[in-house]
Amino acid sequence: MAVSPLALVADDARLGAGSTVEEFCVVKGAVLGAGAVLRSHTVVYAGVRAGTRFQTGHHVLVREHTVIGDDVSVGSLSVLEHTVHIGDRVRVHSHCFVPEYSVLEDDAWLGPRVTLTNAPFPRCPDVAVCTRGVHIGRGARIGANVTILPGVRVGERALIGAGAVVTKDVKPGAVVVGAAARQVKTIDELLCPAGLDHRPYPGGSLDSAG
């Protein structure tokens, strides 16, 4: 285990074997599995639990009571708010915002600057009661600069095109684009834009999609 002398790792934090904590990181009361890599200026709050090989970019914030699976990567300047649940092999790219009560299932993928939201009416007096996180299904892919509104469920293996604003639930395997996003085809109808004789997401299930 390699912990920089310029990092602050509290006595109640638990780091797995082979973990690396770079300069100016703060880890308090969290439990991280083996092989974690926290790059400089990452802050992990108390109550966070992460599986093996958790990695962060620079300036990542992970707030309390967030649960993270194995082989999860969170890019630089991204924020995971409290009480977020993230499955295995999830990729969150840089500059993403994942608010309270959001769920990212196994193999979900968030492109750069994806913004998930959870407050239907910001600063409403009852916002604590009506807050609803976004639910991203297994193997779903969310393109760059997508905004997803509170309580929306994105189905398994769905693909959201870059820049979309998603206001309604997305069916499993759907491809949606635009603002507001609309379905244009299914994921199994996609063809290679380079003209190669293959499909980008072959098979009818996540297990066969690679």
C-alpha positions as CSV (number, residue, x, y, z in Angstrom):
1,M,0.0,0.0,0.0
2,A,1.3,3.4,-1.0
3,V,-0.1,6.5,0.8
4,S,1.4,9.9,0.1
5,P,2.6,11.8,3.3
6,L,0.6,14.7,1.9
7,A,-2.7,12.7,2.0
8,L,-5.0,12.6,5.0
9,V,-6.3,9.1,5.7
10,A,-8.2,9.0,9.0
11,D,-7.7,6.2,11.5
12,D,-11.2,4.9,10.9
13,A,-10.6,4.5,7.1
14,R,-9.9,1.0,5.8
15,L,-7.8,0.6,2.6
16,G,-7.4,-2.8,0.9
17,A,-4.1,-4.4,0.1
18,G,-2.2,-2.7,-2.8
19,S,-4.1,0.6,-2.6
20,T,-2.5,3.9,-3.7
21,V,-3.5,7.3,-2.3
22,E,-1.8,10.3,-4.0
23,E,-1.1,13.8,-2.7
24,F,-3.8,15.9,-1.1
25,C,-6.5,13.2,-0.9
26,V,-8.8,13.0,2.1
27,V,-10.3,9.7,3.2
28,K,-12.4,9.5,6.3
29,G,-14.3,6.5,7.6
30,A,-14.5,4.8,4.2
31,V,-13.9,1.2,3.4
32,L,-12.1,0.6,0.0
33,G,-11.2,-2.8,-1.4
34,A,-7.9,-4.1,-2.6
35,G,-6.1,-2.2,-5.4
36,A,-7.8,1.1,-5.0
37,V,-6.2,4.1,-6.7
38,L,-7.1,7.6,-5.5
39,R,-5.5,10.3,-7.6
40,S,-4.6,13.6,-6.2
41,H,-7.3,15.8,-4.5
42,T,-9.8,13.0,-4.3
43,V,-12.1,13.3,-1.3
44,V,-14.0,10.3,0.1
45,Y,-16.5,10.8,2.9
46,A,-17.2,8.5,5.8
47,G,-19.6,5.7,5.2
48,V,-18.5,5.1,1.6
49,R,-17.9,1.4,0.7
50,A,-16.1,0.5,-2.5
51,G,-15.1,-2.9,-3.9
52,T,-11.8,-3.9,-5.4
53,R,-9.8,-1.9,-7.9
54,F,-11.8,1.4,-7.4
55,Q,-10.1,4.2,-9.3
56,T,-10.6,8.0,-9.3
57,G,-9.2,10.7,-11.5
58,H,-8.1,14.1,-10.0
59,H,-10.4,16.2,-7.8
60,V,-13.1,13.5,-7.4
61,L,-15.7,13.8,-4.6
62,V,-17.5,10.8,-3.2
63,R,-20.0,11.6,-0.5
64,E,-21.3,9.6,2.5
65,H,-23.1,6.3,2.3
66,T,-22.4,5.7,-1.3
67,V,-21.9,2.0,-2.2
68,I,-19.6,1.1,-5.1
69,G,-18.9,-2.3,-6.7
70,D,-15.8,-3.8,-8.1
71,D,-13.7,-2.3,-11.0
72,V,-15.4,1.1,-11.0
73,S,-13.6,4.1,-12.5
74,V,-14.7,7.7,-11.8
75,G,-13.0,10.4,-13.9
76,S,-11.5,13.7,-12.9
77,L,-13.8,16.5,-11.5
78,S,-16.8,14.2,-11.1
79,V,-19.1,14.2,-8.1
80,L,-20.9,11.3,-6.6
81,E,-23.4,12.6,-4.0
82,H,-24.5,10.7,-0.9
83,T,-26.5,7.5,-0.9
84,V,-25.6,6.6,-4.5
85,H,-25.5,2.9,-5.5
86,I,-23.0,1.9,-8.2
87,G,-22.6,-1.7,-9.5
88,D,-19.6,-3.5,-10.9
89,R,-17.5,-2.4,-13.9
90,V,-19.2,1.0,-14.1
91,R,-17.3,3.8,-15.9
92,V,-18.1,7.5,-14.9
93,H,-16.1,9.8,-17.1
94,S,-14.8,13.3,-16.2
95,H,-17.0,16.2,-15.1
96,C,-20.0,14.0,-14.4
97,F,-22.6,14.7,-11.6
98,V,-24.4,11.9,-10.0
99,P,-26.9,13.1,-7.3
100,E,-28.4,11.5,-4.2
101,Y,-30.4,8.3,-4.6
102,S,-29.2,7.5,-8.1
103,V,-28.5,3.9,-9.1
104,L,-26.0,2.9,-11.8
105,E,-26.3,-0.9,-12.5
106,D,-23.4,-3.2,-13.5
107,D,-21.6,-2.2,-16.7
108,A,-23.3,1.2,-17.0
109,W,-21.2,3.9,-18.8
110,L,-21.5,7.6,-18.4
111,G,-19.7,9.8,-21.0
112,P,-18.0,13.2,-20.2
113,R,-20.1,15.9,-18.6
114,V,-23.2,13.7,-18.0
115,T,-25.6,15.4,-15.5
116,L,-28.1,13.3,-13.6
117,T,-30.7,15.3,-11.6
118,N,-33.0,14.4,-8.7
119,A,-35.0,17.4,-7.7
120,P,-38.2,17.9,-9.8
121,F,-38.5,21.5,-8.6
122,P,-35.2,22.9,-7.2
123,R,-35.6,24.6,-3.8
124,C,-39.2,23.5,-3.4
125,P,-40.0,23.5,0.4
126,D,-40.7,19.7,0.2
127,V,-37.7,18.8,-2.0
128,A,-36.4,16.3,0.6
129,V,-39.6,14.4,0.2
130,C,-40.0,14.4,-3.6
131,T,-36.3,13.9,-4.5
132,R,-36.0,11.0,-6.9
133,G,-32.7,9.7,-8.3
134,V,-32.0,8.5,-11.8
135,H,-31.8,4.7,-12.4
136,I,-29.4,3.7,-15.1
137,G,-29.9,0.0,-16.2
138,R,-27.4,-2.7,-16.7
139,G,-25.0,-2.0,-19.6
140,A,-26.7,1.3,-20.6
141,R,-24.5,3.9,-22.3
142,I,-25.0,7.6,-21.8
143,G,-23.3,9.9,-24.3
144,A,-21.4,13.1,-23.5
145,N,-23.3,16.1,-22.2
146,V,-26.5,14.3,-21.6
147,T,-28.9,15.6,-19.0
148,I,-31.4,13.2,-17.4
149,L,-34.3,14.4,-15.3
150,P,-35.3,13.2,-11.8
151,G,-36.7,9.7,-11.5
152,V,-36.1,8.7,-15.1
153,R,-35.2,5.0,-15.6
154,V,-32.9,4.1,-18.5
155,G,-33.4,0.5,-19.5
156,E,-30.7,-2.2,-19.9
157,R,-28.4,-1.8,-22.9
158,A,-30.0,1.5,-23.9
159,L,-27.9,4.1,-25.7
160,I,-28.5,7.9,-25.2
161,G,-27.0,10.1,-27.9
162,A,-24.7,13.0,-27.0
163,G,-26.4,16.2,-25.8
164,A,-29.8,14.6,-25.3
165,V,-32.2,15.8,-22.6
166,V,-34.0,12.8,-21.3
167,T,-37.4,13.6,-19.7
168,K,-39.1,10.2,-19.8
169,D,-38.2,6.5,-19.1
170,V,-36.1,4.8,-21.8
171,K,-36.9,1.3,-22.8
172,P,-34.3,-1.5,-22.7
173,G,-32.2,-1.5,-25.8
174,A,-33.6,1.8,-27.1
175,V,-31.5,4.4,-28.9
176,V,-32.7,7.9,-28.0
177,V,-31.5,11.3,-29.2
178,G,-32.4,14.9,-29.0
179,A,-33.9,17.4,-26.6
180,A,-36.2,16.1,-25.4
181,A,-34.8,12.7,-26.4
182,R,-36.9,10.4,-28.6
183,Q,-36.5,6.8,-29.6
184,V,-35.2,6.4,-33.2
185,K,-34.3,2.7,-33.3
186,T,-33.2,-0.2,-31.1
187,I,-29.6,-0.9,-30.1
188,D,-29.7,-4.1,-32.2
189,E,-30.4,-2.1,-35.4
190,L,-27.2,0.0,-35.2
191,L,-24.6,-0.4,-38.0
192,C,-20.9,0.5,-38.0
193,P,-20.6,4.1,-39.2
194,A,-17.2,3.2,-40.8
195,G,-18.9,0.7,-43.1
196,L,-17.3,-2.4,-41.5
197,D,-19.3,-5.6,-41.6
198,H,-20.1,-5.8,-37.9
199,R,-22.5,-4.4,-35.4
200,P,-21.2,-2.3,-32.5
201,Y,-23.3,-4.1,-29.8
202,P,-23.9,-7.7,-31.1
203,G,-26.3,-10.1,-29.5
204,G,-29.7,-9.7,-27.8
205,S,-28.4,-9.7,-24.2
206,L,-25.8,-8.0,-22.1
207,D,-23.9,-11.2,-21.5
208,S,-23.3,-11.7,-25.3
209,A,-22.6,-8.1,-26.0
210,G,-19.0,-8.1,-24.7
